[in-house]
Amino acid sequence: MVDDQSLETDLKKKKMAKIVGGIGCSHVPAVGAASDFGKTKDSYWTPLFDALPKARKWINDLRPDVVILVYNDHASAFSLELIPTFAIGTADLFKPADEGYGPRDVPDVKGHSALAWHIAESCILDEFDLTIANHMDVDHGCTVPLTVFFDQPEEWPVKVIPLCVNVIQFPPPTANRCFNLGQAIQRAVESFPEDLRVVVAGTGGMSHQLQGERAGVVNTEFDLTYLDNLIDNNEVNRKMSHLEFIREAGSEGIEMVMWQIMRGALDDQVEEKFRKYHVASSNTAFGIICLENKTV
Amino acid sequence: MTYKEKVALRKAFNDIPGTYVLTPEHSQKGYGLNMFCMSLNKEENRAKFRENEAEYLKGYKLTDEQRDAILSRDYLRCLQLGGNIYYVFKIAIFDRRSMQYVGGKMSGVTEEEFRDMMLSGGRSIIGNRSKEEKNG
């Protein structure tokens, strides 16, 4: 029960949560499968997996308590029956979804209910009308990045707040809207009176098209420019239209709007700590970038 | 958004070769097909579909063309009839087919040829941005 007394005690503590890092990362299902079925040493996968220890060390050194994981559901928890543009998972537990193969054999995802509810409240009052999900299975969009960040632990070493974005049904939110939501999330996290270290991950992409006669499109130049611009010219990424994403980066490349939520949750000035770009994992250009706010 | 802008955007989407954007129009057309695919997330439904495909499809609102496309595993036709790849891919998962098999089938090459194309950097964007550029 929250009474006036405990609210005041909270404020006296003055140890607020803070965002300590941002990650942009693809969530290719085959990367999860390679890990699950012991194929990471195969020559097909070594160029990617051999690069990951450095990223994992950076994440581990950040000592995050919570990861806000921005991803899209791929017809798993949601379908065309109900299409929330943004849905935040407020539960304490999220089960891996059955996407047609049976659920992935990875640990359950533990949530951070109090922080998630706080973000929902803060963002909605800040005029970002999030859908609140108290029950939501999480698919590869959420669990593959966890594998990339943490490998194969018994339990995920962080609590996870899943933030689901519709990018399948047109129109998804614009890149600019995503960036602005990221800023609102930064404000929300920094007003949560608990000493928590929070990482925001924007996932999906990079260039890929799974569908149609144009299936297999990859645009390396686009991807590398997108990564570069995240650092010091993000206005270009943020103002990019849906049409340009789809035409240049493939119909599923539009997932990259979700990276803007991560970018918006960081300061204007950021430093790049790690980057890996690899073509191809399955049908997709794989990218991961790790960012920290620049210390003045 | 003005009506003019809406029309211009549809035209621009249509100008991207071999690409079926899940617009509101597309989604209305494909609702039954996509929701059938969605049902395959559940093992009990997969078992029923395995037992008798045509019978199982009677539970969904589908056109004859959509039904034929599903039964003949014509993924491209499914997309053209309102399907979205994440939904339609569930039929391929049911058949234990990979995304590269599906990509190859939709673009007229074998799974191996598709895999090789991806390994050598993917399908080039050059010549694939617009129908005009493609047909040049």
Interface residues (C-beta under 8 A of the other chain):
Chain A: P29 A30 H74 A75 S76 S79 L80 E81 A97 D98 E99 G100 Y101 G102 I168 Q169 F170 S207 H208 Q209 L210 Q211 G212 E213 R214 A215 G216 V217 V218 N219 T220 F222 L243 I246 R247 E248 S251 E252 V279 A280 S282 N283 A285
Chain B: L9 A12 F13 I16 P17 G18 T19 Y20 V21 L22 T23 P24 S27 Y31 N34 M35 C37 M38 L40 N41 K42 E43 R46 L76 L79 N84 I85 Y86 Y87 F89 K90 I93 F94 S98 M99 Q100 V102 G103 M106 S107 G108 F114 M117 M118 L119 G121 G122 R123 S124 I125 N128 R129 S130
